[in-house]
């Protein structure tokens, strides 16, 4: 398994634990073709979550994978997910409550830090 995939797996695991801790039920899609990684549910309000890991402060929002013809790069389209969860290498967690369609990257701020209530 590639190192980059392992970081992404760790971010998904941390997101599941964090959302569970703050009272959400977490649903995991059966396929990898969805543009989101998790769905969270609180009192019937469902949110699709895109999960990202970053070791630098700027987070690449593109989805990159390879096939038999080489690398495929996809930018986020409108309404592909509802919220963006980011785990940084220093352990900080960020939650941006919008879909950042068409953007290449984002720099999370202190205001975006995930708050445990």
Chimera marker file (.cmm) of the C-alpha trace (Angstrom):
<marker_set name="trace">
<marker id="1" x="0.000" y="0.000" z="0.000" r="1" g="1" b="0" radius="0.5"/>
<marker id="2" x="1.260" y="3.439" z="-0.858" r="1" g="1" b="0" radius="0.5"/>
<marker id="3" x="2.218" y="5.790" z="1.973" r="1" g="1" b="0" radius="0.5"/>
<marker id="4" x="-0.236" y="8.430" z="0.722" r="1" g="1" b="0" radius="0.5"/>
<marker id="5" x="-3.125" y="5.967" z="0.907" r="1" g="1" b="0" radius="0.5"/>
<marker id="6" x="-2.141" y="5.021" z="4.451" r="1" g="1" b="0" radius="0.5"/>
<marker id="7" x="-2.336" y="8.682" z="5.529" r="1" g="1" b="0" radius="0.5"/>
<marker id="8" x="-5.778" y="8.941" z="3.969" r="1" g="1" b="0" radius="0.5"/>
<marker id="9" x="-6.870" y="5.779" z="5.776" r="1" g="1" b="0" radius="0.5"/>
<marker id="10" x="-5.676" y="7.259" z="9.077" r="1" g="1" b="0" radius="0.5"/>
<marker id="11" x="-7.629" y="10.457" z="8.396" r="1" g="1" b="0" radius="0.5"/>
<marker id="12" x="-10.823" y="8.479" z="7.700" r="1" g="1" b="0" radius="0.5"/>
<marker id="13" x="-10.340" y="6.443" z="10.899" r="1" g="1" b="0" radius="0.5"/>
<marker id="14" x="-9.770" y="9.617" z="12.939" r="1" g="1" b="0" radius="0.5"/>
<marker id="15" x="-12.829" y="11.277" z="11.363" r="1" g="1" b="0" radius="0.5"/>
<marker id="16" x="-14.983" y="8.263" z="12.260" r="1" g="1" b="0" radius="0.5"/>
<marker id="17" x="-13.746" y="8.385" z="15.869" r="1" g="1" b="0" radius="0.5"/>
<marker id="18" x="-14.178" y="12.150" z="16.167" r="1" g="1" b="0" radius="0.5"/>
<marker id="19" x="-17.672" y="12.303" z="14.669" r="1" g="1" b="0" radius="0.5"/>
<marker id="20" x="-18.727" y="9.367" z="16.865" r="1" g="1" b="0" radius="0.5"/>
<marker id="21" x="-17.307" y="11.117" z="19.933" r="1" g="1" b="0" radius="0.5"/>
<marker id="22" x="-19.365" y="14.262" z="19.285" r="1" g="1" b="0" radius="0.5"/>
<marker id="23" x="-22.585" y="12.313" z="18.822" r="1" g="1" b="0" radius="0.5"/>
<marker id="24" x="-22.965" y="11.462" z="15.137" r="1" g="1" b="0" radius="0.5"/>
<marker id="25" x="-23.763" y="8.078" z="13.666" r="1" g="1" b="0" radius="0.5"/>
<marker id="26" x="-21.215" y="7.361" z="10.932" r="1" g="1" b="0" radius="0.5"/>
<marker id="27" x="-22.045" y="5.542" z="7.695" r="1" g="1" b="0" radius="0.5"/>
<marker id="28" x="-19.351" y="4.243" z="5.329" r="1" g="1" b="0" radius="0.5"/>
<marker id="29" x="-20.055" y="3.990" z="1.569" r="1" g="1" b="0" radius="0.5"/>
<marker id="30" x="-19.557" y="0.517" z="0.111" r="1" g="1" b="0" radius="0.5"/>
<marker id="31" x="-17.799" y="1.828" z="-2.996" r="1" g="1" b="0" radius="0.5"/>
<marker id="32" x="-14.815" y="4.088" z="-3.560" r="1" g="1" b="0" radius="0.5"/>
<marker id="33" x="-16.383" y="5.815" z="-6.544" r="1" g="1" b="0" radius="0.5"/>
<marker id="34" x="-18.357" y="8.340" z="-4.463" r="1" g="1" b="0" radius="0.5"/>
<marker id="35" x="-16.838" y="11.836" z="-4.188" r="1" g="1" b="0" radius="0.5"/>
<marker id="36" x="-17.202" y="11.630" z="-0.393" r="1" g="1" b="0" radius="0.5"/>
<marker id="37" x="-15.703" y="9.270" z="2.169" r="1" g="1" b="0" radius="0.5"/>
<marker id="38" x="-18.303" y="9.153" z="4.946" r="1" g="1" b="0" radius="0.5"/>
<marker id="39" x="-21.868" y="10.088" z="5.724" r="1" g="1" b="0" radius="0.5"/>
<marker id="40" x="-22.774" y="11.328" z="9.179" r="1" g="1" b="0" radius="0.5"/>
<marker id="41" x="-26.242" y="11.338" z="10.694" r="1" g="1" b="0" radius="0.5"/>
<marker id="42" x="-27.579" y="13.265" z="13.648" r="1" g="1" b="0" radius="0.5"/>
<marker id="43" x="-31.324" y="13.149" z="14.220" r="1" g="1" b="0" radius="0.5"/>
<marker id="44" x="-31.965" y="12.325" z="10.566" r="1" g="1" b="0" radius="0.5"/>
<marker id="45" x="-29.828" y="15.184" z="9.214" r="1" g="1" b="0" radius="0.5"/>
<marker id="46" x="-27.354" y="13.517" z="6.830" r="1" g="1" b="0" radius="0.5"/>
<marker id="47" x="-24.072" y="15.136" z="5.735" r="1" g="1" b="0" radius="0.5"/>
<marker id="48" x="-21.659" y="13.737" z="3.131" r="1" g="1" b="0" radius="0.5"/>
<marker id="49" x="-18.071" y="14.152" z="4.322" r="1" g="1" b="0" radius="0.5"/>
<marker id="50" x="-14.972" y="14.418" z="2.154" r="1" g="1" b="0" radius="0.5"/>
<marker id="51" x="-11.894" y="13.500" z="4.228" r="1" g="1" b="0" radius="0.5"/>
<marker id="52" x="-8.408" y="14.849" z="3.542" r="1" g="1" b="0" radius="0.5"/>
<marker id="53" x="-5.018" y="14.449" z="5.225" r="1" g="1" b="0" radius="0.5"/>
<marker id="54" x="-2.317" y="17.069" z="4.965" r="1" g="1" b="0" radius="0.5"/>
<marker id="55" x="1.291" y="17.301" z="6.076" r="1" g="1" b="0" radius="0.5"/>
<marker id="56" x="1.484" y="20.896" z="4.853" r="1" g="1" b="0" radius="0.5"/>
<marker id="57" x="-0.851" y="23.758" z="5.672" r="1" g="1" b="0" radius="0.5"/>
<marker id="58" x="-2.452" y="23.950" z="2.226" r="1" g="1" b="0" radius="0.5"/>
<marker id="59" x="-4.788" y="21.063" z="1.389" r="1" g="1" b="0" radius="0.5"/>
<marker id="60" x="-5.059" y="19.802" z="-2.205" r="1" g="1" b="0" radius="0.5"/>
<marker id="61" x="-8.766" y="19.372" z="-2.978" r="1" g="1" b="0" radius="0.5"/>
<marker id="62" x="-8.333" y="17.430" z="-6.203" r="1" g="1" b="0" radius="0.5"/>
<marker id="63" x="-8.960" y="13.696" z="-6.308" r="1" g="1" b="0" radius="0.5"/>
<marker id="64" x="-6.102" y="11.911" z="-8.028" r="1" g="1" b="0" radius="0.5"/>
<marker id="65" x="-5.988" y="8.251" z="-8.973" r="1" g="1" b="0" radius="0.5"/>
<marker id="66" x="-4.386" y="6.169" z="-11.666" r="1" g="1" b="0" radius="0.5"/>
<marker id="67" x="-5.722" y="3.795" z="-14.262" r="1" g="1" b="0" radius="0.5"/>
<marker id="68" x="-4.211" y="1.939" z="-17.227" r="1" g="1" b="0" radius="0.5"/>
<marker id="69" x="-3.779" y="5.231" z="-19.124" r="1" g="1" b="0" radius="0.5"/>
<marker id="70" x="-2.033" y="7.115" z="-16.320" r="1" g="1" b="0" radius="0.5"/>
<marker id="71" x="-3.144" y="9.588" z="-13.664" r="1" g="1" b="0" radius="0.5"/>
<marker id="72" x="-6.678" y="10.955" z="-13.548" r="1" g="1" b="0" radius="0.5"/>
<marker id="73" x="-7.164" y="14.291" z="-11.813" r="1" g="1" b="0" radius="0.5"/>
<marker id="74" x="-10.656" y="15.482" z="-10.871" r="1" g="1" b="0" radius="0.5"/>
<marker id="75" x="-11.662" y="18.793" z="-9.360" r="1" g="1" b="0" radius="0.5"/>
<marker id="76" x="-14.586" y="18.952" z="-7.000" r="1" g="1" b="0" radius="0.5"/>
<marker id="77" x="-17.930" y="19.634" z="-8.644" r="1" g="1" b="0" radius="0.5"/>
<marker id="78" x="-20.809" y="21.559" z="-7.096" r="1" g="1" b="0" radius="0.5"/>
<marker id="79" x="-22.572" y="19.648" z="-4.282" r="1" g="1" b="0" radius="0.5"/>
<marker id="80" x="-20.294" y="16.567" z="-4.417" r="1" g="1" b="0" radius="0.5"/>
<marker id="81" x="-20.037" y="16.622" z="-0.634" r="1" g="1" b="0" radius="0.5"/>
<marker id="82" x="-21.475" y="18.717" z="2.202" r="1" g="1" b="0" radius="0.5"/>
<marker id="83" x="-18.575" y="19.127" z="4.638" r="1" g="1" b="0" radius="0.5"/>
<marker id="84" x="-14.795" y="18.830" z="4.357" r="1" g="1" b="0" radius="0.5"/>
<marker id="85" x="-12.910" y="17.180" z="7.244" r="1" g="1" b="0" radius="0.5"/>
<marker id="86" x="-9.133" y="17.711" z="7.342" r="1" g="1" b="0" radius="0.5"/>
<marker id="87" x="-6.602" y="15.938" z="9.565" r="1" g="1" b="0" radius="0.5"/>
<marker id="88" x="-3.209" y="17.614" z="9.679" r="1" g="1" b="0" radius="0.5"/>
<marker id="89" x="0.069" y="15.888" z="10.456" r="1" g="1" b="0" radius="0.5"/>
<marker id="90" x="0.242" y="17.675" z="13.821" r="1" g="1" b="0" radius="0.5"/>
<marker id="91" x="-3.062" y="16.055" z="14.850" r="1" g="1" b="0" radius="0.5"/>
<marker id="92" x="-5.255" y="19.109" z="14.413" r="1" g="1" b="0" radius="0.5"/>
<marker id="93" x="-8.683" y="18.465" z="12.933" r="1" g="1" b="0" radius="0.5"/>
<marker id="94" x="-10.600" y="20.950" z="10.806" r="1" g="1" b="0" radius="0.5"/>
<marker id="95" x="-14.179" y="20.959" z="9.583" r="1" g="1" b="0" radius="0.5"/>
<marker id="96" x="-15.258" y="23.226" z="6.745" r="1" g="1" b="0" radius="0.5"/>
<marker id="97" x="-19.034" y="23.157" z="6.481" r="1" g="1" b="0" radius="0.5"/>
<marker id="98" x="-19.354" y="23.686" z="2.747" r="1" g="1" b="0" radius="0.5"/>
<marker id="99" x="-18.408" y="22.097" z="-0.569" r="1" g="1" b="0" radius="0.5"/>
<marker id="100" x="-15.413" y="23.868" z="-2.086" r="1" g="1" b="0" radius="0.5"/>
<marker id="101" x="-16.351" y="23.215" z="-5.699" r="1" g="1" b="0" radius="0.5"/>
<marker id="102" x="-13.878" y="24.143" z="-8.427" r="1" g="1" b="0" radius="0.5"/>
<marker id="103" x="-11.088" y="25.076" z="-6.028" r="1" g="1" b="0" radius="0.5"/>
<marker id="104" x="-7.662" y="23.475" z="-6.235" r="1" g="1" b="0" radius="0.5"/>
<marker id="105" x="-6.741" y="23.926" z="-2.574" r="1" g="1" b="0" radius="0.5"/>
<marker id="106" x="-7.722" y="25.404" z="0.786" r="1" g="1" b="0" radius="0.5"/>
<marker id="107" x="-5.853" y="26.671" z="3.835" r="1" g="1" b="0" radius="0.5"/>
<marker id="108" x="-7.854" y="25.837" z="6.960" r="1" g="1" b="0" radius="0.5"/>
<marker id="109" x="-8.002" y="28.524" z="9.642" r="1" g="1" b="0" radius="0.5"/>
<marker id="110" x="-8.230" y="28.485" z="13.416" r="1" g="1" b="0" radius="0.5"/>
<marker id="111" x="-11.996" y="29.077" z="13.029" r="1" g="1" b="0" radius="0.5"/>
<marker id="112" x="-12.258" y="25.792" z="11.084" r="1" g="1" b="0" radius="0.5"/>
<marker id="113" x="-10.862" y="23.673" z="13.942" r="1" g="1" b="0" radius="0.5"/>
<marker id="114" x="-13.176" y="20.831" z="14.931" r="1" g="1" b="0" radius="0.5"/>
<marker id="115" x="-14.756" y="21.568" z="18.284" r="1" g="1" b="0" radius="0.5"/>
<marker id="116" x="-15.687" y="18.843" z="20.716" r="1" g="1" b="0" radius="0.5"/>
<marker id="117" x="-18.883" y="19.800" z="22.498" r="1" g="1" b="0" radius="0.5"/>
<link id1="1" id2="2" r="1" g="1" b="0" radius="0.2"/>
<link id1="2" id2="3" r="1" g="1" b="0" radius="0.2"/>
<link id1="3" id2="4" r="1" g="1" b="0" radius="0.2"/>
<link id1="4" id2="5" r="1" g="1" b="0" radius="0.2"/>
<link id1="5" id2="6" r="1" g="1" b="0" radius="0.2"/>
<link id1="6" id2="7" r="1" g="1" b="0" radius="0.2"/>
<link id1="7" id2="8" r="1" g="1" b="0" radius="0.2"/>
<link id1="8" id2="9" r="1" g="1" b="0" radius="0.2"/>
<link id1="9" id2="10" r="1" g="1" b="0" radius="0.2"/>
<link id1="10" id2="11" r="1" g="1" b="0" radius="0.2"/>
<link id1="11" id2="12" r="1" g="1" b="0" radius="0.2"/>
<link id1="12" id2="13" r="1" g="1" b="0" radius="0.2"/>
<link id1="13" id2="14" r="1" g="1" b="0" radius="0.2"/>
<link id1="14" id2="15" r="1" g="1" b="0" radius="0.2"/>
<link id1="15" id2="16" r="1" g="1" b="0" radius="0.2"/>
<link id1="16" id2="17" r="1" g="1" b="0" radius="0.2"/>
<link id1="17" id2="18" r="1" g="1" b="0" radius="0.2"/>
<link id1="18" id2="19" r="1" g="1" b="0" radius="0.2"/>
<link id1="19" id2="20" r="1" g="1" b="0" radius="0.2"/>
<link id1="20" id2="21" r="1" g="1" b="0" radius="0.2"/>
<link id1="21" id2="22" r="1" g="1" b="0" radius="0.2"/>
<link id1="22" id2="23" r="1" g="1" b="0" radius="0.2"/>
<link id1="23" id2="24" r="1" g="1" b="0" radius="0.2"/>
<link id1="24" id2="25" r="1" g="1" b="0" radius="0.2"/>
<link id1="25" id2="26" r="1" g="1" b="0" radius="0.2"/>
<link id1="26" id2="27" r="1" g="1" b="0" radius="0.2"/>
<link id1="27" id2="28" r="1" g="1" b="0" radius="0.2"/>
<link id1="28" id2="29" r="1" g="1" b="0" radius="0.2"/>
<link id1="29" id2="30" r="1" g="1" b="0" radius="0.2"/>
<link id1="30" id2="31" r="1" g="1" b="0" radius="0.2"/>
<link id1="31" id2="32" r="1" g="1" b="0" radius="0.2"/>
<link id1="32" id2="33" r="1" g="1" b="0" radius="0.2"/>
<link id1="33" id2="34" r="1" g="1" b="0" radius="0.2"/>
<link id1="34" id2="35" r="1" g="1" b="0" radius="0.2"/>
<link id1="35" id2="36" r="1" g="1" b="0" radius="0.2"/>
<link id1="36" id2="37" r="1" g="1" b="0" radius="0.2"/>
<link id1="37" id2="38" r="1" g="1" b="0" radius="0.2"/>
<link id1="38" id2="39" r="1" g="1" b="0" radius="0.2"/>
<link id1="39" id2="40" r="1" g="1" b="0" radius="0.2"/>
<link id1="40" id2="41" r="1" g="1" b="0" radius="0.2"/>
<link id1="41" id2="42" r="1" g="1" b="0" radius="0.2"/>
<link id1="42" id2="43" r="1" g="1" b="0" radius="0.2"/>
<link id1="43" id2="44" r="1" g="1" b="0" radius="0.2"/>
<link id1="44" id2="45" r="1" g="1" b="0" radius="0.2"/>
<link id1="45" id2="46" r="1" g="1" b="0" radius="0.2"/>
<link id1="46" id2="47" r="1" g="1" b="0" radius="0.2"/>
<link id1="47" id2="48" r="1" g="1" b="0" radius="0.2"/>
<link id1="48" id2="49" r="1" g="1" b="0" radius="0.2"/>
<link id1="49" id2="50" r="1" g="1" b="0" radius="0.2"/>
<link id1="50" id2="51" r="1" g="1" b="0" radius="0.2"/>
<link id1="51" id2="52" r="1" g="1" b="0" radius="0.2"/>
<link id1="52" id2="53" r="1" g="1" b="0" radius="0.2"/>
<link id1="53" id2="54" r="1" g="1" b="0" radius="0.2"/>
<link id1="54" id2="55" r="1" g="1" b="0" radius="0.2"/>
<link id1="55" id2="56" r="1" g="1" b="0" radius="0.2"/>
<link id1="56" id2="57" r="1" g="1" b="0" radius="0.2"/>
<link id1="57" id2="58" r="1" g="1" b="0" radius="0.2"/>
<link id1="58" id2="59" r="1" g="1" b="0" radius="0.2"/>
<link id1="59" id2="60" r="1" g="1" b="0" radius="0.2"/>
<link id1="60" id2="61" r="1" g="1" b="0" radius="0.2"/>
<link id1="61" id2="62" r="1" g="1" b="0" radius="0.2"/>
<link id1="62" id2="63" r="1" g="1" b="0" radius="0.2"/>
<link id1="63" id2="64" r="1" g="1" b="0" radius="0.2"/>
<link id1="64" id2="65" r="1" g="1" b="0" radius="0.2"/>
<link id1="65" id2="66" r="1" g="1" b="0" radius="0.2"/>
<link id1="66" id2="67" r="1" g="1" b="0" radius="0.2"/>
<link id1="67" id2="68" r="1" g="1" b="0" radius="0.2"/>
<link id1="68" id2="69" r="1" g="1" b="0" radius="0.2"/>
<link id1="69" id2="70" r="1" g="1" b="0" radius="0.2"/>
<link id1="70" id2="71" r="1" g="1" b="0" radius="0.2"/>
<link id1="71" id2="72" r="1" g="1" b="0" radius="0.2"/>
<link id1="72" id2="73" r="1" g="1" b="0" radius="0.2"/>
<link id1="73" id2="74" r="1" g="1" b="0" radius="0.2"/>
<link id1="74" id2="75" r="1" g="1" b="0" radius="0.2"/>
<link id1="75" id2="76" r="1" g="1" b="0" radius="0.2"/>
<link id1="76" id2="77" r="1" g="1" b="0" radius="0.2"/>
<link id1="77" id2="78" r="1" g="1" b="0" radius="0.2"/>
<link id1="78" id2="79" r="1" g="1" b="0" radius="0.2"/>
<link id1="79" id2="80" r="1" g="1" b="0" radius="0.2"/>
<link id1="80" id2="81" r="1" g="1" b="0" radius="0.2"/>
<link id1="81" id2="82" r="1" g="1" b="0" radius="0.2"/>
<link id1="82" id2="83" r="1" g="1" b="0" radius="0.2"/>
<link id1="83" id2="84" r="1" g="1" b="0" radius="0.2"/>
<link id1="84" id2="85" r="1" g="1" b="0" radius="0.2"/>
<link id1="85" id2="86" r="1" g="1" b="0" radius="0.2"/>
<link id1="86" id2="87" r="1" g="1" b="0" radius="0.2"/>
<link id1="87" id2="88" r="1" g="1" b="0" radius="0.2"/>
<link id1="88" id2="89" r="1" g="1" b="0" radius="0.2"/>
<link id1="89" id2="90" r="1" g="1" b="0" radius="0.2"/>
<link id1="90" id2="91" r="1" g="1" b="0" radius="0.2"/>
<link id1="91" id2="92" r="1" g="1" b="0" radius="0.2"/>
<link id1="92" id2="93" r="1" g="1" b="0" radius="0.2"/>
<link id1="93" id2="94" r="1" g="1" b="0" radius="0.2"/>
<link id1="94" id2="95" r="1" g="1" b="0" radius="0.2"/>
<link id1="95" id2="96" r="1" g="1" b="0" radius="0.2"/>
<link id1="96" id2="97" r="1" g="1" b="0" radius="0.2"/>
<link id1="97" id2="98" r="1" g="1" b="0" radius="0.2"/>
<link id1="98" id2="99" r="1" g="1" b="0" radius="0.2"/>
<link id1="99" id2="100" r="1" g="1" b="0" radius="0.2"/>
<link id1="100" id2="101" r="1" g="1" b="0" radius="0.2"/>
<link id1="101" id2="102" r="1" g="1" b="0" radius="0.2"/>
<link id1="102" id2="103" r="1" g="1" b="0" radius="0.2"/>
<link id1="103" id2="104" r="1" g="1" b="0" radius="0.2"/>
<link id1="104" id2="105" r="1" g="1" b="0" radius="0.2"/>
<link id1="105" id2="106" r="1" g="1" b="0" radius="0.2"/>
<link id1="106" id2="107" r="1" g="1" b="0" radius="0.2"/>
<link id1="107" id2="108" r="1" g="1" b="0" radius="0.2"/>
<link id1="108" id2="109" r="1" g="1" b="0" radius="0.2"/>
<link id1="109" id2="110" r="1" g="1" b="0" radius="0.2"/>
<link id1="110" id2="111" r="1" g="1" b="0" radius="0.2"/>
<link id1="111" id2="112" r="1" g="1" b="0" radius="0.2"/>
<link id1="112" id2="113" r="1" g="1" b="0" radius="0.2"/>
<link id1="113" id2="114" r="1" g="1" b="0" radius="0.2"/>
<link id1="114" id2="115" r="1" g="1" b="0" radius="0.2"/>
<link id1="115" id2="116" r="1" g="1" b="0" radius="0.2"/>
<link id1="116" id2="117" r="1" g="1" b="0" radius="0.2"/>
</marker_set>
